[in-house]
Structures are given as structure tokens and as C-alpha cells.
Amino acid sequence: MTTHYVATVPVKFTDAEGEVRTRFQRVGAMFRNTRTGDGTEFFSLKLDFAVAVQELVMFPPSSKEPQD
């Protein structure tokens, strides 16, 4: 099982032959975690650079949040 995912952003560029190509620049890593109390899963995203924060944590939508 994968312990982490590489977080990337697509960057478009023009190669030597004049073709527009895309490369993926690493910006951090995402980790899958399990809450010890109830066993629910959540993810944490650790960025390689400082923005306003260096870590984001993602949870599945709760029943209180409106669904898109």
C-alpha cells in the first residue's frame, strides 16, 4: 500500500522543437492517516515551501456540509 502521494503542479513549456509540453513540478507530499479514536481516514498535505501554512489536512465531507 502506498504510504504517500507526490503532490505536483503542471508547468507548460515549449521544447526545442517548438512543441508545447507539460512537466510536473513537485510541491509536496500527501499522506493517508487513520484517526485512532474512530478509525476514520484523513489526509495531510505537506508542502515543500511556505505559503501561509505548510500543512493542509483533508477530511471527507461531513453530513453537515452541503454537497456539490
Phi and psi restraints in degrees (range 20) as a CNS / XPLOR table:
assign (resid 1 and name C) (resid 2 and name N)
       (resid 2 and name CA) (resid 2 and name C) 1.0 -69.4 20.0 2
assign (resid 2 and name N) (resid 2 and name CA)
       (resid 2 and name C) (resid 3 and name N) 1.0 131.2 20.0 2
assign (resid 2 and name C) (resid 3 and name N)
       (resid 3 and name CA) (resid 3 and name C) 1.0 -90.0 20.0 2
assign (resid 3 and name N) (resid 3 and name CA)
       (resid 3 and name C) (resid 4 and name N) 1.0 -20.4 20.0 2
assign (resid 3 and name C) (resid 4 and name N)
       (resid 4 and name CA) (resid 4 and name C) 1.0 -155.5 20.0 2
assign (resid 4 and name N) (resid 4 and name CA)
       (resid 4 and name C) (resid 5 and name N) 1.0 163.7 20.0 2
assign (resid 4 and name C) (resid 5 and name N)
       (resid 5 and name CA) (resid 5 and name C) 1.0 -120.8 20.0 2
assign (resid 5 and name N) (resid 5 and name CA)
       (resid 5 and name C) (resid 6 and name N) 1.0 143.7 20.0 2
assign (resid 5 and name C) (resid 6 and name N)
       (resid 6 and name CA) (resid 6 and name C) 1.0 -84.0 20.0 2
assign (resid 6 and name N) (resid 6 and name CA)
       (resid 6 and name C) (resid 7 and name N) 1.0 125.8 20.0 2
assign (resid 6 and name C) (resid 7 and name N)
       (resid 7 and name CA) (resid 7 and name C) 1.0 -90.9 20.0 2
assign (resid 7 and name N) (resid 7 and name CA)
       (resid 7 and name C) (resid 8 and name N) 1.0 128.0 20.0 2
assign (resid 7 and name C) (resid 8 and name N)
       (resid 8 and name CA) (resid 8 and name C) 1.0 -133.5 20.0 2
assign (resid 8 and name N) (resid 8 and name CA)
       (resid 8 and name C) (resid 9 and name N) 1.0 164.0 20.0 2
assign (resid 8 and name C) (resid 9 and name N)
       (resid 9 and name CA) (resid 9 and name C) 1.0 -125.2 20.0 2
assign (resid 9 and name N) (resid 9 and name CA)
       (resid 9 and name C) (resid 10 and name N) 1.0 138.8 20.0 2
assign (resid 9 and name C) (resid 10 and name N)
       (resid 10 and name CA) (resid 10 and name C) 1.0 -74.8 20.0 2
assign (resid 10 and name N) (resid 10 and name CA)
       (resid 10 and name C) (resid 11 and name N) 1.0 137.0 20.0 2
assign (resid 10 and name C) (resid 11 and name N)
       (resid 11 and name CA) (resid 11 and name C) 1.0 -126.1 20.0 2
assign (resid 11 and name N) (resid 11 and name CA)
       (resid 11 and name C) (resid 12 and name N) 1.0 118.0 20.0 2
assign (resid 11 and name C) (resid 12 and name N)
       (resid 12 and name CA) (resid 12 and name C) 1.0 -86.9 20.0 2
assign (resid 12 and name N) (resid 12 and name CA)
       (resid 12 and name C) (resid 13 and name N) 1.0 143.2 20.0 2
assign (resid 12 and name C) (resid 13 and name N)
       (resid 13 and name CA) (resid 13 and name C) 1.0 -151.2 20.0 2
assign (resid 13 and name N) (resid 13 and name CA)
       (resid 13 and name C) (resid 14 and name N) 1.0 163.8 20.0 2
assign (resid 13 and name C) (resid 14 and name N)
       (resid 14 and name CA) (resid 14 and name C) 1.0 -104.8 20.0 2
assign (resid 14 and name N) (resid 14 and name CA)
       (resid 14 and name C) (resid 15 and name N) 1.0 125.1 20.0 2
assign (resid 14 and name C) (resid 15 and name N)
       (resid 15 and name CA) (resid 15 and name C) 1.0 -81.5 20.0 2
assign (resid 15 and name N) (resid 15 and name CA)
       (resid 15 and name C) (resid 16 and name N) 1.0 -178.8 20.0 2
assign (resid 15 and name C) (resid 16 and name N)
       (resid 16 and name CA) (resid 16 and name C) 1.0 -62.1 20.0 2
assign (resid 16 and name N) (resid 16 and name CA)
       (resid 16 and name C) (resid 17 and name N) 1.0 -26.3 20.0 2
assign (resid 16 and name C) (resid 17 and name N)
       (resid 17 and name CA) (resid 17 and name C) 1.0 -88.7 20.0 2
assign (resid 17 and name N) (resid 17 and name CA)
       (resid 17 and name C) (resid 18 and name N) 1.0 4.1 20.0 2
assign (resid 17 and name C) (resid 18 and name N)
       (resid 18 and name CA) (resid 18 and name C) 1.0 85.9 20.0 2
assign (resid 18 and name N) (resid 18 and name CA)
       (resid 18 and name C) (resid 19 and name N) 1.0 6.7 20.0 2
assign (resid 18 and name C) (resid 19 and name N)
       (resid 19 and name CA) (resid 19 and name C) 1.0 -85.9 20.0 2
assign (resid 19 and name N) (resid 19 and name CA)
       (resid 19 and name C) (resid 20 and name N) 1.0 138.7 20.0 2
assign (resid 19 and name C) (resid 20 and name N)
       (resid 20 and name CA) (resid 20 and name C) 1.0 -81.1 20.0 2
assign (resid 20 and name N) (resid 20 and name CA)
       (resid 20 and name C) (resid 21 and name N) 1.0 124.5 20.0 2
assign (resid 20 and name C) (resid 21 and name N)
       (resid 21 and name CA) (resid 21 and name C) 1.0 -126.1 20.0 2
assign (resid 21 and name N) (resid 21 and name CA)
       (resid 21 and name C) (resid 22 and name N) 1.0 169.7 20.0 2
assign (resid 21 and name C) (resid 22 and name N)
       (resid 22 and name CA) (resid 22 and name C) 1.0 -126.5 20.0 2
assign (resid 22 and name N) (resid 22 and name CA)
       (resid 22 and name C) (resid 23 and name N) 1.0 133.0 20.0 2
assign (resid 22 and name C) (resid 23 and name N)
       (resid 23 and name CA) (resid 23 and name C) 1.0 -118.5 20.0 2
assign (resid 23 and name N) (resid 23 and name CA)
       (resid 23 and name C) (resid 24 and name N) 1.0 161.8 20.0 2
assign (resid 23 and name C) (resid 24 and name N)
       (resid 24 and name CA) (resid 24 and name C) 1.0 -116.0 20.0 2
assign (resid 24 and name N) (resid 24 and name CA)
       (resid 24 and name C) (resid 25 and name N) 1.0 115.8 20.0 2
assign (resid 24 and name C) (resid 25 and name N)
       (resid 25 and name CA) (resid 25 and name C) 1.0 -91.8 20.0 2
assign (resid 25 and name N) (resid 25 and name CA)
       (resid 25 and name C) (resid 26 and name N) 1.0 124.9 20.0 2
assign (resid 25 and name C) (resid 26 and name N)
       (resid 26 and name CA) (resid 26 and name C) 1.0 -66.1 20.0 2
assign (resid 26 and name N) (resid 26 and name CA)
       (resid 26 and name C) (resid 27 and name N) 1.0 134.9 20.0 2
assign (resid 26 and name C) (resid 27 and name N)
       (resid 27 and name CA) (resid 27 and name C) 1.0 -124.5 20.0 2
assign (resid 27 and name N) (resid 27 and name CA)
       (resid 27 and name C) (resid 28 and name N) 1.0 -6.5 20.0 2
assign (resid 27 and name C) (resid 28 and name N)
       (resid 28 and name CA) (resid 28 and name C) 1.0 166.5 20.0 2
assign (resid 28 and name N) (resid 28 and name CA)
       (resid 28 and name C) (resid 29 and name N) 1.0 -160.3 20.0 2
assign (resid 28 and name C) (resid 29 and name N)
       (resid 29 and name CA) (resid 29 and name C) 1.0 -143.4 20.0 2
assign (resid 29 and name N) (resid 29 and name CA)
       (resid 29 and name C) (resid 30 and name N) 1.0 145.6 20.0 2
assign (resid 29 and name C) (resid 30 and name N)
       (resid 30 and name CA) (resid 30 and name C) 1.0 -112.6 20.0 2
assign (resid 30 and name N) (resid 30 and name CA)
       (resid 30 and name C) (resid 31 and name N) 1.0 133.7 20.0 2
assign (resid 30 and name C) (resid 31 and name N)
       (resid 31 and name CA) (resid 31 and name C) 1.0 -118.0 20.0 2
assign (resid 31 and name N) (resid 31 and name CA)
       (resid 31 and name C) (resid 32 and name N) 1.0 139.7 20.0 2
assign (resid 31 and name C) (resid 32 and name N)
       (resid 32 and name CA) (resid 32 and name C) 1.0 -89.5 20.0 2
assign (resid 32 and name N) (resid 32 and name CA)
       (resid 32 and name C) (resid 33 and name N) 1.0 132.6 20.0 2
assign (resid 32 and name C) (resid 33 and name N)
       (resid 33 and name CA) (resid 33 and name C) 1.0 -128.9 20.0 2
assign (resid 33 and name N) (resid 33 and name CA)
       (resid 33 and name C) (resid 34 and name N) 1.0 159.9 20.0 2
assign (resid 33 and name C) (resid 34 and name N)
       (resid 34 and name CA) (resid 34 and name C) 1.0 -125.4 20.0 2
assign (resid 34 and name N) (resid 34 and name CA)
       (resid 34 and name C) (resid 35 and name N) 1.0 128.5 20.0 2
assign (resid 34 and name C) (resid 35 and name N)
       (resid 35 and name CA) (resid 35 and name C) 1.0 -70.2 20.0 2
assign (resid 35 and name N) (resid 35 and name CA)
       (resid 35 and name C) (resid 36 and name N) 1.0 130.2 20.0 2
assign (resid 35 and name C) (resid 36 and name N)
       (resid 36 and name CA) (resid 36 and name C) 1.0 -69.5 20.0 2
assign (resid 36 and name N) (resid 36 and name CA)
       (resid 36 and name C) (resid 37 and name N) 1.0 -33.5 20.0 2
assign (resid 36 and name C) (resid 37 and name N)
       (resid 37 and name CA) (resid 37 and name C) 1.0 -64.9 20.0 2
assign (resid 37 and name N) (resid 37 and name CA)
       (resid 37 and name C) (resid 38 and name N) 1.0 -52.3 20.0 2
assign (resid 37 and name C) (resid 38 and name N)
       (resid 38 and name CA) (resid 38 and name C) 1.0 -121.5 20.0 2
assign (resid 38 and name N) (resid 38 and name CA)
       (resid 38 and name C) (resid 39 and name N) 1.0 -0.3 20.0 2
assign (resid 38 and name C) (resid 39 and name N)
       (resid 39 and name CA) (resid 39 and name C) 1.0 79.0 20.0 2
assign (resid 39 and name N) (resid 39 and name CA)
       (resid 39 and name C) (resid 40 and name N) 1.0 7.7 20.0 2
assign (resid 39 and name C) (resid 40 and name N)
       (resid 40 and name CA) (resid 40 and name C) 1.0 -71.2 20.0 2
assign (resid 40 and name N) (resid 40 and name CA)
       (resid 40 and name C) (resid 41 and name N) 1.0 149.7 20.0 2
assign (resid 40 and name C) (resid 41 and name N)
       (resid 41 and name CA) (resid 41 and name C) 1.0 -90.9 20.0 2
assign (resid 41 and name N) (resid 41 and name CA)
       (resid 41 and name C) (resid 42 and name N) 1.0 147.5 20.0 2
assign (resid 41 and name C) (resid 42 and name N)
       (resid 42 and name CA) (resid 42 and name C) 1.0 -148.7 20.0 2
assign (resid 42 and name N) (resid 42 and name CA)
       (resid 42 and name C) (resid 43 and name N) 1.0 166.1 20.0 2
assign (resid 42 and name C) (resid 43 and name N)
       (resid 43 and name CA) (resid 43 and name C) 1.0 -121.4 20.0 2
assign (resid 43 and name N) (resid 43 and name CA)
       (resid 43 and name C) (resid 44 and name N) 1.0 146.7 20.0 2
assign (resid 43 and name C) (resid 44 and name N)
       (resid 44 and name CA) (resid 44 and name C) 1.0 -123.1 20.0 2
assign (resid 44 and name N) (resid 44 and name CA)
       (resid 44 and name C) (resid 45 and name N) 1.0 138.0 20.0 2
assign (resid 44 and name C) (resid 45 and name N)
       (resid 45 and name CA) (resid 45 and name C) 1.0 -112.1 20.0 2
assign (resid 45 and name N) (resid 45 and name CA)
       (resid 45 and name C) (resid 46 and name N) 1.0 116.6 20.0 2
assign (resid 45 and name C) (resid 46 and name N)
       (resid 46 and name CA) (resid 46 and name C) 1.0 -104.7 20.0 2
assign (resid 46 and name N) (resid 46 and name CA)
       (resid 46 and name C) (resid 47 and name N) 1.0 120.0 20.0 2
assign (resid 46 and name C) (resid 47 and name N)
       (resid 47 and name CA) (resid 47 and name C) 1.0 -87.2 20.0 2
assign (resid 47 and name N) (resid 47 and name CA)
       (resid 47 and name C) (resid 48 and name N) 1.0 148.2 20.0 2
assign (resid 47 and name C) (resid 48 and name N)
       (resid 48 and name CA) (resid 48 and name C) 1.0 -78.3 20.0 2
assign (resid 48 and name N) (resid 48 and name CA)
       (resid 48 and name C) (resid 49 and name N) 1.0 -6.9 20.0 2
assign (resid 48 and name C) (resid 49 and name N)
       (resid 49 and name CA) (resid 49 and name C) 1.0 -142.8 20.0 2
assign (resid 49 and name N) (resid 49 and name CA)
       (resid 49 and name C) (resid 50 and name N) 1.0 157.0 20.0 2
assign (resid 49 and name C) (resid 50 and name N)
       (resid 50 and name CA) (resid 50 and name C) 1.0 -84.8 20.0 2
assign (resid 50 and name N) (resid 50 and name CA)
       (resid 50 and name C) (resid 51 and name N) 1.0 132.0 20.0 2
assign (resid 50 and name C) (resid 51 and name N)
       (resid 51 and name CA) (resid 51 and name C) 1.0 -113.0 20.0 2
assign (resid 51 and name N) (resid 51 and name CA)
       (resid 51 and name C) (resid 52 and name N) 1.0 -113.8 20.0 2
assign (resid 51 and name C) (resid 52 and name N)
       (resid 52 and name CA) (resid 52 and name C) 1.0 -91.5 20.0 2
assign (resid 52 and name N) (resid 52 and name CA)
       (resid 52 and name C) (resid 53 and name N) 1.0 -29.0 20.0 2
assign (resid 52 and name C) (resid 53 and name N)
       (resid 53 and name CA) (resid 53 and name C) 1.0 -137.4 20.0 2
assign (resid 53 and name N) (resid 53 and name CA)
       (resid 53 and name C) (resid 54 and name N) 1.0 164.3 20.0 2
assign (resid 53 and name C) (resid 54 and name N)
       (resid 54 and name CA) (resid 54 and name C) 1.0 -108.6 20.0 2
assign (resid 54 and name N) (resid 54 and name CA)
       (resid 54 and name C) (resid 55 and name N) 1.0 -7.9 20.0 2
assign (resid 54 and name C) (resid 55 and name N)
       (resid 55 and name CA) (resid 55 and name C) 1.0 -139.8 20.0 2
assign (resid 55 and name N) (resid 55 and name CA)
       (resid 55 and name C) (resid 56 and name N) 1.0 134.7 20.0 2
assign (resid 55 and name C) (resid 56 and name N)
       (resid 56 and name CA) (resid 56 and name C) 1.0 -118.1 20.0 2
assign (resid 56 and name N) (resid 56 and name CA)
       (resid 56 and name C) (resid 57 and name N) 1.0 142.3 20.0 2
assign (resid 56 and name C) (resid 57 and name N)
       (resid 57 and name CA) (resid 57 and name C) 1.0 -120.7 20.0 2
assign (resid 57 and name N) (resid 57 and name CA)
       (resid 57 and name C) (resid 58 and name N) 1.0 127.7 20.0 2
assign (resid 57 and name C) (resid 58 and name N)
       (resid 58 and name CA) (resid 58 and name C) 1.0 -108.9 20.0 2
assign (resid 58 and name N) (resid 58 and name CA)
       (resid 58 and name C) (resid 59 and name N) 1.0 133.8 20.0 2
assign (resid 58 and name C) (resid 59 and name N)
       (resid 59 and name CA) (resid 59 and name C) 1.0 -121.7 20.0 2
assign (resid 59 and name N) (resid 59 and name CA)
       (resid 59 and name C) (resid 60 and name N) 1.0 154.5 20.0 2
assign (resid 59 and name C) (resid 60 and name N)
       (resid 60 and name CA) (resid 60 and name C) 1.0 -64.6 20.0 2
assign (resid 60 and name N) (resid 60 and name CA)
       (resid 60 and name C) (resid 61 and name N) 1.0 154.1 20.0 2
assign (resid 60 and name C) (resid 61 and name N)
       (resid 61 and name CA) (resid 61 and name C) 1.0 -61.1 20.0 2
assign (resid 61 and name N) (resid 61 and name CA)
       (resid 61 and name C) (resid 62 and name N) 1.0 140.1 20.0 2
assign (resid 61 and name C) (resid 62 and name N)
       (resid 62 and name CA) (resid 62 and name C) 1.0 -88.2 20.0 2
assign (resid 62 and name N) (resid 62 and name CA)
       (resid 62 and name C) (resid 63 and name N) 1.0 166.6 20.0 2
assign (resid 62 and name C) (resid 63 and name N)
       (resid 63 and name CA) (resid 63 and name C) 1.0 -69.2 20.0 2
assign (resid 63 and name N) (resid 63 and name CA)
       (resid 63 and name C) (resid 64 and name N) 1.0 -14.6 20.0 2
assign (resid 63 and name C) (resid 64 and name N)
       (resid 64 and name CA) (resid 64 and name C) 1.0 -80.6 20.0 2
assign (resid 64 and name N) (resid 64 and name CA)
       (resid 64 and name C) (resid 65 and name N) 1.0 -20.7 20.0 2
assign (resid 64 and name C) (resid 65 and name N)
       (resid 65 and name CA) (resid 65 and name C) 1.0 -88.0 20.0 2
assign (resid 65 and name N) (resid 65 and name CA)
       (resid 65 and name C) (resid 66 and name N) 1.0 141.1 20.0 2
assign (resid 65 and name C) (resid 66 and name N)
       (resid 66 and name CA) (resid 66 and name C) 1.0 -66.3 20.0 2
assign (resid 66 and name N) (resid 66 and name CA)
       (resid 66 and name C) (resid 67 and name N) 1.0 140.5 20.0 2
assign (resid 66 and name C) (resid 67 and name N)
       (resid 67 and name CA) (resid 67 and name C) 1.0 -93.4 20.0 2
assign (resid 67 and name N) (resid 67 and name CA)
       (resid 67 and name C) (resid 68 and name N) 1.0 139.8 20.0 2
